[in-house]
Amino acid sequence: MSILEELSSQHLLQSLPPRVLQQLSLQPVIELPSGTQVFDRNNACAGFPVIFSGSVHVFKHLSNGRRIELYRVTPEEPCILSLGCLLGGGRYPASAVTVGATRIVMMPPNLFSECLATEAAFRNAMFRALGDRLVNAMDLVEEVVTLRLDVRLAATLLLYHDAAPIPMTHQQLADELGTVREIVSRILNDFADQGILKLGRGNIEIVDVQRLRALAHTR
């Protein structure tokens, strides 16, 4: 499949006219291995990322040295921090890394601004995504403030229940939840004692998805 065909099949870009897709197809495809930093706090925005495959995790470093995941970007959705930086001319307030091999094309700022100004469907999609992420951010604040850490950890593990084993270390899970590895390890060991998980050296396997799902929905 050509780059132009890949762009044409992207959900976020389907409303754009052929001339815009043709311009975008001239941009280089950036292939990033897993764990590559896409942007960092205080970086200027180089353009609007269009993800062909893979995903990007966006996270915020906390003052206590931990970090918490804000959201994930997949081929089906835009990066709203990039959107915000392009709209406001600011710099990134958070950081982002790839999860798995990721292929990205960057839409230049001038082309993005042109599409936002002239293509109503594209503009509406961007602002709809911005609104959705705002709601998600409010939910995240509520979770951090009110939900027990074991509930949040169960919900996070469920995101990877199709993977065997789960491709995350205890430290990565702690980073995603904004806590420390020792606490996450203690909860994982408790889950294992209950027969919900099986822990091996460097891997985590979900044994009882139903019990994990029930715990994730505890309020």
Steps between C-alpha positions, in 0.01 A plus 500: 500500500637842404533788747217682324275195537589468867419867557170466315401211728568693821178572687616847605593603147213359294327837479803674348511571124741304276732799453565515876564126522736533204695772682512292815622194310819692416596507869740228619361202690672487840554146630561489875584193710319437827604732783604788275427847631265682263502829688603627841381768737576855373566379144355712221242320286651394166164416346189289536585128531300254290557147626490219244570218745604452861408734782639785708458539876488859626593551864570773752798504735390577856691713750568193718698336219222268385299527185140435401355410164265762357380322185603283208505589133412234241439515122133571574546815707699826507758615752315780675815651653638542148167649403512739797858606431426567133190701588659702777859518388623360831733218595426148612409478873560122506707223339423212266660168404412231247359166610593240243643581159324816384476669158418871489463773241517859625254744347687834475356780720408716200312216329323413826394863548373516141292183547361625828397829340353367175377143565195504727481122547866481600461798734194347665682169549792674669282699739285194572816312597610790717166493682515124548849520647389772740231266633758220525735730691225574752441126539873448555506760778205326667672163474825626649320670787232245584586152370715250686829420332413130468187596304698726266767231456235239414352735238846559351579129480172440317623723218758230427291188567545380141876492545665192647706592687424867562790698351550733797732494799397587855685830459315585179168430669603721792596780262167472322310522828713775653622291793809300602605151390496352850129574547411362157703185567322449831156528334605270214617240752165528677320447166720195441419359844130533414551306178423802278850527354802283445831679549817383336846643463443818301144415397138518617225265384128550568347175624149613598377782275151505653623559856743765378219672309276489809775663707558767233134602526508532879398846619 
